Amino acid sequence: MTSQIKTVFFLALLTGLLMLLGGLMGGRAGLIIAFVFAMAMNVGSYWFSDKVVLSMYKARELSRGDAPLIHQVVEELAANAGVPKPRIVLIPQPQPNAFATGRNPGNAVVAVTEGLVRVLNPDELRGVLAHEIGHVANRDILIQTIAAVLGGAIVFIANILQFSAIFGMGGDDEEGGSPLAALAMAILAPIAATLIQMALSRSREYLADETGARISGEPLSLASALAKLDTASRHTPLRGSPATENMFIISPFSGQRAANLFSTHPPIQERIHRLQRMARRPY
């Protein structure tokens, strides 16, 4: 199953879960209330999250004079991807890492850490920049926001269902509904939504790898960079919020690794193997 098909599948799963919980809570009215609530919570994130996260990491914009090579590479890769050239910012952190943010390609920002610029050679740096521009071209911020809206609505409904079931406020007994079943669904649904969102994040990372390899023409450079970044992340901590983990090209909190099922990133070795396979065939 391709990454694009997986994205549609995961969003459909979230939508189906939301509709199921909405029906348990109160049919169409419950569904609309939850969706509007979640939309209100996440619309601000969609519009302003780039400013918040860049401020959090004390990012400063890099002018062409500061980093002519990076600007030249980003300009070329953006043209290959058919998107406007993103702004480039530098994060004063020793861990080599990078992320892209911005609500659409016209407002995109590519952030690189000081460690990334120091550790990678020019070809590997190009591979990482291509990956981040892949996120921009694939509109991953929008897709992740949609998933966050659906996930937020699911959590909102689940909380109401838990409250109703615990305090005996459910009204479905006469229709054959089980308060215990509703409570079980209310507990399990947010867990399922979280797992789906993490699986979606992993799928978009694979797709960004593929897109980056295509627009750079150098999948092995990205593979080499991922291997270096993975090793460095184990020894060099990143000072930041775990809430931003899914934004980075690799998990910046490697010391807190969880099972793959609960990870926002695919296994590094699997990403490298996919890129090596791409290098052996036309793409």
C-alpha positions as MATLAB code, in Angstrom:
seq = 'MTSQIKTVFFLALLTGLLMLLGGLMGGRAGLIIAFVFAMAMNVGSYWFSDKVVLSMYKARELSRGDAPLIHQVVEELAANAGVPKPRIVLIPQPQPNAFATGRNPGNAVVAVTEGLVRVLNPDELRGVLAHEIGHVANRDILIQTIAAVLGGAIVFIANILQFSAIFGMGGDDEEGGSPLAALAMAILAPIAATLIQMALSRSREYLADETGARISGEPLSLASALAKLDTASRHTPLRGSPATENMFIISPFSGQRAANLFSTHPPIQERIHRLQRMARRPY';
ca = [
       0.000    0.000    0.000;
       1.493    3.361   -1.024;
       1.922    6.211    1.459;
      -0.790    8.264   -0.260;
      -3.310    5.407   -0.078;
      -2.362    4.821    3.559;
      -3.048    8.491    4.303;
      -6.566    8.235    2.850;
      -7.102    4.983    4.758;
      -5.972    6.431    8.111;
      -8.084    9.586    7.689;
     -11.059    7.376    6.800;
     -10.458    5.345    9.972;
     -10.422    8.510   12.083;
     -13.601    9.733   10.398;
     -15.336    6.393   10.942;
     -14.302    6.345   14.601;
     -15.602    9.880   15.020;
     -18.950    9.013   13.425;
     -19.304    5.929   15.631;
     -18.665    7.912   18.813;
     -20.893   10.752   17.627;
     -23.736    8.308   17.170;
     -23.197    6.919   20.666;
     -23.212   10.393   22.164;
     -26.205   11.839   20.424;
     -26.409   11.207   16.712;
     -25.814   14.028   14.274;
     -26.020   16.776   16.892;
     -23.302   15.173   19.023;
     -21.109   14.713   15.981;
     -21.452   18.349   14.903;
     -20.756   19.676   18.408;
     -17.598   17.589   18.729;
     -16.336   18.490   15.274;
     -16.883   22.227   15.792;
     -15.162   22.058   19.177;
     -12.156   20.243   17.718;
     -12.009   22.625   14.756;
     -11.934   25.614   17.096;
      -9.104   24.027   19.084;
      -6.969   23.295   16.043;
      -7.570   26.209   13.669;
      -5.299   28.407   15.763;
      -2.643   25.717   15.627;
      -2.910   25.597   11.846;
      -2.450   29.347   11.461;
       0.057   30.101   14.194;
       1.909   26.887   15.082;
       4.878   27.799   12.883;
       5.439   31.038   14.811;
       5.024   29.257   18.136;
       7.443   26.420   17.415;
      10.058   28.690   15.841;
       9.882   30.946   18.883;
      10.104   27.914   21.183;
      13.350   26.831   19.531;
      14.763   30.381   19.308;
      15.106   30.117   15.551;
      16.651   32.954   13.582;
      16.285   33.494    9.862;
      19.294   32.773    7.687;
      19.955   35.313    4.960;
      21.575   34.342    1.680;
      24.741   35.979    2.942;
      24.689   33.805    6.082;
      24.323   30.506    4.207;
      24.654   30.853    0.425;
      24.990   27.104   -0.176;
      21.835   26.252    1.770;
      19.877   28.963   -0.029;
      21.107   27.761   -3.406;
      20.202   24.136   -2.643;
      16.761   25.001   -1.223;
      16.001   27.199   -4.225;
      16.907   24.407   -6.645;
      14.988   21.726   -4.737;
      11.894   23.911   -4.360;
      11.912   24.508   -8.119;
      12.190   20.736   -8.704;
       9.220   20.180   -6.367;
       7.167   22.971   -7.962;
       6.741   24.992   -4.739;
       7.880   28.488   -3.711;
      11.262   28.701   -2.011;
      10.694   28.384    1.763;
      12.264   30.653    4.340;
      15.286   29.102    6.054;
      15.933   29.394    9.777;
      18.681   28.177   12.085;
      18.006   26.590   15.478;
      20.799   26.953   18.073;
      20.899   23.299   19.106;
      23.854   20.870   18.863;
      21.728   17.869   17.862;
      21.676   17.479   14.060;
      18.039   17.646   13.003;
      15.585   19.553   10.819;
      11.888   20.155   10.267;
       9.484   22.015    7.992;
       6.505   24.049    9.098;
       4.001   26.544    7.704;
       0.332   26.209    6.802;
       0.937   26.012    3.015;
       3.824   26.081    0.513;
       3.598   29.869    0.223;
       4.225   30.259    3.969;
       6.651   27.390    4.474;
       9.753   27.458    6.649;
      12.599   24.943    6.679;
      14.443   24.839   10.008;
      17.886   23.318   10.451;
      19.889   22.969   13.639;
      23.471   24.109   14.058;
      24.390   20.472   14.615;
      22.933   19.464   11.240;
      25.037   22.005    9.352;
      28.142   20.948   11.276;
      27.776   17.148   11.050;
      26.581   16.495    7.494;
      28.541   16.807    4.285;
      27.004   18.890    1.440;
      25.380   15.894   -0.297;
      23.797   14.657    2.953;
      22.600   18.163    3.794;
      20.991   18.350    0.363;
      19.208   15.059    1.050;
      17.782   16.343    4.346;
      16.665   19.626    2.788;
      14.979   17.658   -0.004;
      13.084   15.603    2.592;
      11.805   18.761    4.287;
      10.754   20.330    0.996;
       8.982   17.026    0.332;
       6.866   17.706    3.423;
       6.072   21.171    2.054;
       5.157   19.860   -1.397;
       2.991   17.100    0.099;
       1.124   19.606    2.336;
       1.797   17.530    5.421;
       1.033   20.368    7.844;
      -2.518   20.536    6.453;
      -2.939   16.753    6.583;
      -1.647   16.544   10.148;
      -4.007   19.371   11.125;
      -6.992   17.528    9.666;
      -5.961   14.430   11.611;
      -5.598   16.550   14.761;
      -9.109   17.961   14.281;
     -10.589   14.478   13.932;
      -8.524   13.144   16.842;
      -9.494   16.100   19.038;
     -13.179   15.546   18.298;
     -12.818   11.859   19.177;
     -11.202   12.681   22.522;
     -13.889   15.303   23.242;
     -16.745   12.862   22.592;
     -14.985   10.077   24.486;
     -14.641   12.287   27.566;
     -18.357   13.069   27.490;
     -19.232    9.393   27.041;
     -17.019    8.395   29.969;
     -18.662   11.006   32.173;
     -22.135    9.913   31.078;
     -21.444    6.211   31.575;
     -19.817    6.660   34.992;
     -22.601    8.876   36.328;
     -25.440    6.957   34.719;
     -26.436    9.716   32.333;
     -26.610    7.582   29.199;
     -29.979    7.369   27.554;
     -29.590    4.459   25.196;
     -30.782    1.586   27.427;
     -34.256    1.558   25.904;
     -32.666    1.223   22.456;
     -30.629   -1.783   23.521;
     -27.395    0.128   24.062;
     -25.056   -0.987   26.797;
     -23.536    1.628   29.138;
     -20.582   -0.711   29.685;
     -20.026   -1.009   25.930;
     -20.226    2.769   25.586;
     -17.714    3.192   28.418;
     -15.357    0.656   26.831;
     -15.599    2.460   23.501;
     -15.009    5.805   25.208;
     -11.812    4.463   26.785;
     -10.490    2.640   23.733;
     -11.377    5.210   21.061;
      -8.826    7.878   22.103;
      -6.108    5.205   22.238;
      -7.087    4.031   18.764;
      -7.136    7.619   17.497;
      -3.633    8.222   18.856;
      -2.307    5.051   17.218;
      -3.905    6.039   13.896;
      -2.399    9.526   14.069;
       1.045    8.055   14.789;
       0.678    5.616   11.898;
      -0.320    8.538    9.675;
       2.783   10.459   10.789;
       4.996    7.475    9.930;
       3.354    7.186    6.527;
       4.013   10.857    5.755;
       7.673   10.433    6.745;
       8.033    7.613    4.238;
       6.384    9.776    1.585;
       8.666   12.736    2.361;
      11.671   10.415    1.998;
      10.380    9.295   -1.409;
       9.603   12.832   -2.543;
      12.947   14.117   -1.295;
      14.823   11.357   -3.100;
      12.936   12.130   -6.307;
      13.502   15.897   -6.314;
      17.153   15.602   -5.291;
      17.960   12.597   -7.445;
      20.162   11.287   -4.617;
      18.340    8.787   -2.373;
      21.616    7.431   -0.989;
      22.614   10.878    0.292;
      19.437   11.018    2.367;
      20.009    7.433    3.534;
      23.524    8.333    4.680;
      22.227   11.430    6.445;
      19.534    9.453    8.295;
      22.142    6.996    9.575;
      24.301    9.836   10.889;
      21.358   11.655   12.467;
      20.127    8.515   14.189;
      23.538    7.865   15.740;
      23.960   11.483   16.815;
      20.480   11.711   18.355;
      21.371    8.906   20.774;
      24.276   10.894   22.198;
      23.254   14.527   21.765;
      19.979   15.536   23.444;
      17.637   18.124   21.997;
      16.156   20.664   24.370;
      12.509   20.995   23.457;
       8.960   19.754   23.842;
       7.994   16.136   23.055;
       4.817   17.616   21.532;
       6.947   18.684   18.554;
       8.528   15.260   18.024;
       6.594   14.423   14.855;
       7.856   17.582   13.115;
      11.516   16.553   12.970;
      13.130   14.395   10.287;
      14.098   11.882   12.988;
      12.807   11.563   16.530;
      14.810   14.091   18.565;
      14.124   12.284   21.823;
      15.788    8.944   21.114;
      16.405    8.347   24.793;
      12.643    8.069   25.230;
      12.062    5.514   22.461;
       8.819    3.565   22.520;
       7.674    0.563   20.542;
       7.227    1.218   16.830;
       3.464    1.131   17.236;
       3.658    4.174   19.500;
       6.312    6.015   17.476;
       5.780    9.096   15.317;
       8.650    8.009   13.033;
       9.293    4.812   11.065;
      12.327    2.710   11.988;
      15.472    4.343   10.606;
      16.767    1.091    9.111;
      13.540    0.576    7.196;
      13.722    4.123    5.833;
      17.316    3.539    4.769;
      16.444    0.238    3.084;
      13.621    1.898    1.147;
      15.947    4.630   -0.067;
      18.560    2.048   -1.074;
      15.899    0.229   -3.094;
      14.953    3.520   -4.764;
      18.584    4.019   -5.782;
      18.517    0.681   -7.609;
      15.482    1.516   -9.754;
      14.045    4.460  -11.688;
      11.862    6.763   -9.588;
];
